[in-house]
Amino acid sequence: MSGETNQEHTYLIGLDIGTSAVKGVLMSAKGSITSREKSETAYQRIDGGGVQFDVRQLYRLTVGVIRRLAGALPRGGSIVGLSIASASGNTVLVDEQGEPMIPAFSWMDQRVRDEMKTVFGKLNPDEVHETTGWPLLESFPLAHLAWLKCHAPKLLETSSIICMSTDYLHFKLTGKWSIDRSTATTFYLQDQKSAQWHSPYLQKLGIPESKLPPIRSTGDMIGRITSEASADTGLVRGTPVVLGAFDHPCAARGSGILDEGQLLISCGTSWVGFMPIKDRYRSVSLRMLTDPFLQPAGPWGAMFSLPAIASSVDAYIRKYISDGPDRYREFDRLAVSAGPGAGGLIIDPSAEEISDDLAQADKADIARAIMEGTVFLLKEKIDKLEAAGTCFSSVTLVGGPSETFPWPQIVADVLGLDIRTVNGSCAGAVGAAMVAGIGVGLYEDEQDALKQLVFPELIRKPDPSTATIYETRYRQFLNKYTTLGSDAK
């Protein structure tokens, strides 16, 4: 059914609900990107480390992006499906009328202290990882719900649905509750292998399974655009809405990363390395974030990350480069003007406190050193995987930095590998559009989709002389900032 129904006037919408922005693409069934849209998100920081947001405002941003994409539909075209990739892990409580009861907890929320121990006792980190697929982190829904259990138990008791922000968006669009296995992983309440809610955690929290969205598979149709959502979005009532996935697995789909040996580097609020992996046990044993990806027939996904590294980079830029609206353009320009090695300057952007020792340094060297330090952190992660026996046949870079000149070239030179860029900051949204196409029958699966979709790509090759400079600089970086310096000598 895939090839014959794939016509020039058939279009798909893919959304990427990220931490910093809602992005979307209108994509033809052949892979041509007709329109790209983006709206910035906003958060409220509260005393005690809380980070929260208005999920109703997130819905308004989302339907605004959809409306603009729908408005770009060429004459004679039809939008046959929509799907969402998302950086989830944001907790939402909903009442009987389907309205949020409190602001959503962001995955960046840090208000949890001893509440996890109070509710769950001494959790075994290895058991949590094996069950959920992710290492134990106290900033995701399992922790949010423990905090609510301790401080606002009535909210949990009186809530009608306990979900995440993506599930709420699906409900507002279709009137149906549902969650895919990939997104459910970030909930920390799913037994990942069985794709069932994990009753021991629910019992400790006092949450009945009936309050959670049903778990289904990526590519399943949730429902169709309701009359109200049609008015909000400009989409035709009845347009299918298809379950997507976590943002990085969607970006892997949107950049053609489907096989073991391929590595995706997704540069967003966090920089995430994503690799298809056949053996789930190996992913868990390597302490990686594990995703169902192409299960049950295909590989799992394994991820490592530089958490919230973009926020750290932004803090350096604001302090030493510029605090203006065009600061990233200036940052890129300065980094290009500096030579490899940043004049001897070494910066670890992930350090807890911003260095105060740079006031006399050249701005261009600071910009270059920030980029180089970020990529050195990335290389450190990759080196550990290679030391454990993982081999990569190709590396692809996506996300906003992949659309600039300096970042991809520095990655190529530091890693000493060819770097492929495809679909840039829209890779997650393109992957979601691909999933929508699978869900409505345009493509049989991801492999079939990639046979039909044509995406332009660019290859950056490492410069041998620059790569040699970076070999030395990387060892110096490790010696200065990590305990692994002796291993790099």
Secondary structure, DSSP 8 states (H G I E B T S, - for coil): -HHHH--TTEEEEEEEE-SSEEEEEEEETTS-EEEEEEEE---EEETTTEEEE-HHHHHHHHHHHHHHHHHT--TT-EEEEEEEEE----EEEE-TTS-BSS-EE-TT----SSHHHHHH-S--HHHHHHHHSS---TTSHHHHHHHHHHH-HHHHHH-SEEEEHHHHHHHHHHS---EEHHHHHTTT-EETTTTEE-HHHHHHHT--GGGS--EE-TT-EEEE--HHHHHHH---TT-EEEEEEEHHHHHHHHTT--STTEEEEEESSSEEEEEEES-HHHHHHTT-EEE-TTTTTS-EEEEEEETTHHHHHHHHIIIII--STTHHHHHHHHHHHS-TTGGG----TTSSS--STTTTS-HHHHHHHHHHHHHHHHHHHHHHHHHTT---SEEEEEEGGGGSSHHHHHHHHHHTS-EEEESGGGHHHHHHHHHHHHHTTSSSSHHHHHHH----EEEE---HHHHHHHHHHHHHHHHHH-TTHHHH-
